[in-house]
Amino acid sequence: MKPAPNPPAGRAPTIDVIVPCYNYGRFLANCLDSVLSQDGCEVRVLIIDDASTDDSLAIAGALAAADPRIRLQAHACNRGHIATYNEGIAWLSADYMLLLSSDDMVAPGAFARAIGLMEANRNIGFVYGASIRFVEEAEIAAALASPATSTDAPPAVEAGGAFIRKFCAVPVNTVETATVVVRTSLQKRVGGYRPELPHSGDMEMCLRLAAHADVGFVPAVQAFTRIHAKNMRHGYRANWHHEDLRQRRIVFTTLFAGDGRQLKERPALEALAFRSLAEETLWAAARAFDEGGPVDFVRQLRAEAREICPAITGTALWWKVFARRLIGPRLWSAVAWLRRPVRRTHPPTHPIACGDL
């Protein structure tokens, strides 16, 4: 990425914030207050109501009428989150942008920290940071007061390739979208979100941006992201993990066939990513077996691991999973004491990489 041009002298940096909303009108006021109270930049907000069935549109209309910095667009019929995101991206014209769910909030000082880092380093394409997850607003103050959230660490900058390598080694999205402030010129260059990735689009977008620019990290709390009880996954846990794995596989296939194709280390990064995904798929097969999942499902996961990375069949992990299936559930349960050391080596079950299944 060529260094971004400096803004005109004497003008404050500008940022556009896209706020998609579907039936979250009750959270809009707090969300927008967190955005419009930011210092050190000029802010505009675009609320896009995706045909909400509650009072979201009325609330959004009242907020827009009260503040000229807020604009409102409303859909006559529901278009889904990907189309809504891309509509917002087409609207952008500021120096920087943020995509913020209407139930989330930006932390005080977040824009100044992120934009300050990018103003100082014109090679940075986007900045992300720490976040606090909460259910009720009262939890935020307690979390901010905790010593665990305070840090004196300085911001960090890493090459895009190094950022991508971390995701290839551990192919799970650890970046909260509510913290991601992007240079608008780069966002326009790489384009919008991909319709074929409704559940992992955020992860794919971060990797796509990193293929073209350096990445900044602010260790301070940059956002508060809300967790809803209705977002909890119900039913057989392995099923949604399986869908998550499938989506992340598409992420890396898309990355290395497109924007990441010109990365200097692409062959090594691609091999690392698919081996890591194959290993996680095998662990998913092992967990499904241990939880009494259908034998056909365990067999399917094992076959998918081999398809993702054929070399996985030469690893000890492959044969451990094969031994589980060969011995059978009853005998495997009977020798549980023998496999406890193996179970402790399982990687943690990761949350959905991006979005809600």
Summary of the structure (lengths in Angstrom):
residues: 357
radius of gyration: 22.1
end to end distance: 33.7
largest distance: 74.1
contacts: 1155
relative contact order: 0.12
helix: 52%
strand: 16%
